[in-house]
Amino acid sequence: MTSATAVLRRTNVLGVATMLLLLGAWELLIRVGLLDFQNLPAPSAVAARAQQLLASGELMTNLLHTLRVTLLGWVLASVIGIGLGLVLGLWRPAWRWSMASFELLRAVPPISLVPLALLVFGFSVRTELTLIVYASAWPVLVNTIEGVRTVRPELRDVARTLHLSRRETLLKLTLPAAMPSIVVGLQLGLSLALVLAVVAELVGNPSGLGNALILAQLALRPEEMFAYVFTIGLLGIALNAAFRQIVAWTLTSAKPLPGKVS
Amino acid sequence: MTTLGVGPADAASPVEPGERRRTTPARGTRTGSLPPLRGLLPLVVFLASWQLVASRLSPFFPPPSDWASALLDLSRSGVLLPAAFATVITFLLGLVAASVLGTVLGLAVGASARTDRALQPTLEYARAMPPAAVVPIATLLLGFTGTMKVVVVTSAAIWSILLNTRSGVRQLNPVMFEMARSLQLGRFERVRKVTFPALLPSIFLGVRVAAPVALVITLLVEILTQVDGVGALIAQSQRNYEFAQGYGLILVAGLFALLVNALVSMLQARVMRHRPPA
């Protein structure tokens, strides 16, 4: 089998065709004038505008800003979430004497903190980063606690039998066993990080994709708005795909999951 | 993982962490998933010390007692209740619309492998889109209206319902349909008496994930567009530098979130009561 047919087999031709068909229908309806929404641009106009934005480097600058802040915030949030999660998950008194506080704080939607963060930190990257870290630390924290606490009790016996030190138990047994749960938290945190980045840029931070989107709105340039919205969507997909790929590489090479032959 | 599950995992995984918690009790937790109440102590201490030192800190961090009085002022001036009402209505309409549309779409992609394949990339892309990015487009097309708010909430809350319905349809027992055929049920009857009841737990699992999402997105739209609601009030208190009011309103948002969680758990207990554990 040639590689071309292999690629063709892997791609979802029907799905791509449907997507193109929908875009074509959108274009057609606008050309004919059937779809008469004020301000709705045709896909071709959006594509043309995106091309210009790419050529001028504007799109890339904004994309890189958002990407950088999202990743930085996510990494910080993950470190905090996993660290705190280990403490709360492994040390019972800490859990007993503070978990209810965390649960209550967690109920407050991070989105509602956006305006206040703006007031306190001003229109800056600091606002954006603070919001991202705060919001995406939660799923990591909760999933780490969950993962550590539901480690099978037999594993503790194993640790005792093998005379593992506390450190070794943590690194060789507890963490690997909790990994699937932690990974779910990390993935949730990543998509939240992007959401919060875009929100912060929409309301305040003077750079990034969200800010470009708002500027396009204020300048009444619908094509540009759609170009940026599509870019944000692509970024979301790319981040998720990259995360899954990295997880697939690192986790499967470390320990093949039982019962799954791929 | 499902093939559609490239986007955020919250909506994707039909099995929730909370679900797991119930089936495999962690060592030493006899009370289930609720942590002991004494764990509230740090928060109480934190708020109390905030109250004590706040006045000397800065205008950014007014003491909790000021939050309460600011909230009281808001409700006395007749602003708080209508705003809360608007938020609740948007949340409910969005959630109901998402449930109906998500179930229908989930049935469509779950019942036919071809439809699933055809719609997969489009749905996947739409799902990966952060709702915040959709808001400016929605205002562009629909204006600063209540409809716009509901549309945005629906578009964000629909995914978990769609995906759970889809996987629910996949797991239906074919014997049920043979029975329906031998009973010569009509198409409508079949859906009403066989498919829908069998799917209800799956759909509900989706709604359970979707409800908190719908609330957050409701607040998000209100903050971003300032069209009615508690979110709009939060944004306004930022514009007017009303710190105490802002903190108070954040509490209200948190209270809403707790209420939604409690309601969903209650509903779940009712919906799941008739089913044996799978």
Contacts between the chains, C-beta under 8 A, distances in Angstrom:
chain1	res1	chain2	res2	distance
A	12	B	117	5.8
A	12	B	120	6.0
A	12	B	121	6.1
A	14	B	114	7.1
A	14	B	117	4.9
A	14	B	118	4.8
A	15	B	117	5.7
A	15	B	118	5.8
A	15	B	119	7.0
A	15	B	120	4.7
A	15	B	121	4.1
A	15	B	122	7.1
A	16	B	121	6.0
A	17	B	118	7.6
A	18	B	118	4.4
A	18	B	119	6.3
A	18	B	121	7.4
A	18	B	122	6.1
A	19	B	121	5.2
A	19	B	122	4.9
A	19	B	125	7.6
A	22	B	122	6.4
A	37	B	141	5.4
A	38	B	141	7.8
A	39	B	140	5.1
A	39	B	141	6.6
A	40	B	140	7.9
A	40	B	141	6.1
A	92	B	28	7.0
A	95	B	35	6.8
A	95	B	39	7.5
A	96	B	35	7.2
A	96	B	36	5.4
A	96	B	38	6.6
A	96	B	39	6.1
A	97	B	38	6.2
A	97	B	39	5.6
A	97	B	41	6.2
A	97	B	42	7.0
A	98	B	39	5.2
A	98	B	41	7.7
A	98	B	42	4.9
A	99	B	35	3.6
A	99	B	36	7.7
A	99	B	39	4.5
A	100	B	35	4.8
A	100	B	36	6.7
A	100	B	37	5.8
A	100	B	38	7.4
A	100	B	39	3.2
A	100	B	40	4.5
A	100	B	43	7.7
A	101	B	39	5.7
A	101	B	40	5.6
A	101	B	41	7.4
A	101	B	42	4.7
A	101	B	43	3.7
A	101	B	46	7.8
A	102	B	39	7.7
A	103	B	35	6.2
A	103	B	39	7.8
A	104	B	40	6.9
A	104	B	43	6.1
A	104	B	254	7.7
A	104	B	258	8.0
A	105	B	43	7.0
A	107	B	254	5.0
A	107	B	257	4.6
A	107	B	258	4.9
A	107	B	261	7.0
A	108	B	250	6.0
A	108	B	251	7.7
A	108	B	253	6.4
A	108	B	254	3.8
A	108	B	257	6.8
A	109	B	215	6.9
A	109	B	216	4.7
A	109	B	219	5.7
A	109	B	253	5.5
A	109	B	254	7.3
A	109	B	257	5.7
A	111	B	216	5.4
A	111	B	219	5.2
A	111	B	220	4.8
A	111	B	223	6.6
A	111	B	231	7.9
A	112	B	219	5.5
A	112	B	223	7.4
A	112	B	231	7.1
A	112	B	234	5.8
A	112	B	249	7.3
A	112	B	250	4.9
A	112	B	253	4.0
A	112	B	254	7.6
A	113	B	250	6.4
A	114	B	223	6.1
A	115	B	223	6.3
A	115	B	234	5.2
A	115	B	235	5.2
A	115	B	237	7.0
A	115	B	238	3.4
A	115	B	246	6.3
A	116	B	234	7.8
A	116	B	238	6.7
A	116	B	243	7.5
A	116	B	246	4.9
A	116	B	247	7.1
A	116	B	250	6.8
A	118	B	238	5.8
A	119	B	60	6.9
A	119	B	238	5.4
A	119	B	241	6.8
A	119	B	243	6.7
A	119	B	246	7.1
A	120	B	60	5.1
A	139	B	10	7.8
A	142	B	17	7.3
A	143	B	17	6.4
A	146	B	17	5.4
A	146	B	20	7.6
A	146	B	21	6.8
A	149	B	26	4.1
A	149	B	27	7.5
A	149	B	29	7.6
A	150	B	20	7.0
A	150	B	21	7.5
A	150	B	24	5.7
A	150	B	26	5.3
A	153	B	27	5.6
A	181	B	17	7.1
A	184	B	9	5.5
A	184	B	13	7.2
A	184	B	17	7.2
A	187	B	8	7.4
A	187	B	9	4.6
A	188	B	8	6.4
A	188	B	9	5.3
A	188	B	10	5.5
A	191	B	7	7.0
A	191	B	8	3.8
A	191	B	9	7.6
A	191	B	10	7.9
A	191	B	130	7.7
A	192	B	8	7.7
A	194	B	130	5.7
A	195	B	130	4.4
A	195	B	131	7.1
A	195	B	132	5.9
A	198	B	130	5.0
A	198	B	132	4.5
A	198	B	133	5.6
A	199	B	132	4.5
A	199	B	220	6.8
A	199	B	224	7.5
A	202	B	132	5.9
A	202	B	135	7.5
A	202	B	136	7.4
A	202	B	224	6.1
A	203	B	223	7.2
A	203	B	224	6.7
A	209	B	133	7.9
A	210	B	132	7.0
A	210	B	133	7.3
A	213	B	133	6.6
A	213	B	136	5.6
A	214	B	136	6.7
A	217	B	136	4.9
A	217	B	139	7.7
A	217	B	140	6.9
A	222	B	140	6.0
A	225	B	136	5.9
A	225	B	137	6.3
A	225	B	140	6.4
A	226	B	137	7.0
A	228	B	133	7.7
A	229	B	129	7.3
A	229	B	133	4.9
A	229	B	134	7.2
A	229	B	136	7.4
A	229	B	137	5.6
A	232	B	129	6.9
A	232	B	130	6.1
A	232	B	133	4.3
A	233	B	125	5.9
A	233	B	126	7.8
A	233	B	128	5.7
A	233	B	129	4.2
A	233	B	130	7.9
A	233	B	133	7.1
A	236	B	7	7.2
A	236	B	128	3.9
A	236	B	129	6.4
A	236	B	130	6.0
A	237	B	6	6.6
A	237	B	7	7.7
A	237	B	124	7.2
A	237	B	125	6.6
A	237	B	128	4.4
A	240	B	6	5.4
A	240	B	7	6.2
A	240	B	8	7.6
A	240	B	128	6.5
A	241	B	6	6.4
A	244	B	6	7.3
